[in-house]
Amino acid sequence: MIRGEDDLKKNSMGLTEADGIFLAGGPGDAAVCIRTADCIPAFVIHSGELVAAFHAGWRGLAEGITDTLGTLIGEEGLDRRKISVWAGPHICGKCFAVRDDVGSRFPGHVSKDGRLDLFEVMKDRLSRIGIGKDMVRLLRKTGGCTYENGNYYSHRRGDTGRMLVFAIQR
Ligand SMILES: [Zn+2]
């Protein structure tokens, strides 16, 4: 999956130009992969089954990728109370300085010194589609912030490399 102009695509296997993939009926034996460097790689689990993966950057969140997710969840008739969302390594709210044109798209989420916490924004957006904030969690042992941890690629730090974050249904 490659970050592109489209937001969340349904059942598009293979290398897809999209910010996310929705897997009606589960992934089977396929792995899903998200490329990131600072944005949030997010995996959506319903009753133990991987149903979606998406790349949560400020642009996708501002343009409503979670609304698309909500629509697809509705189409599939999934129970939102049984959905959890897991976030991989990303830039933290102390490091992500944003310009006013970006910050103005997230009223109430920008600190006085112009920092945006993408994870908090994602939790807020997901709560609007019926996924409780307590059901949106960080994957353990991720090594923290991509900007601060030199083992990660960070777009903000000037890296051109990207991380590949995989999920496989077991
Ligand atoms: Zn940080």
Boltz pocket constraint, residues with backbone or C-beta under 6 A from the ligand:
constraints:
  - pocket:
      binder: B
      contacts: [[A, 91], [A, 92], [A, 93], [A, 94], [A, 95], [A, 96], [A, 145], [A, 146], [A, 147], [A, 148]]
      max_distance: 6.0
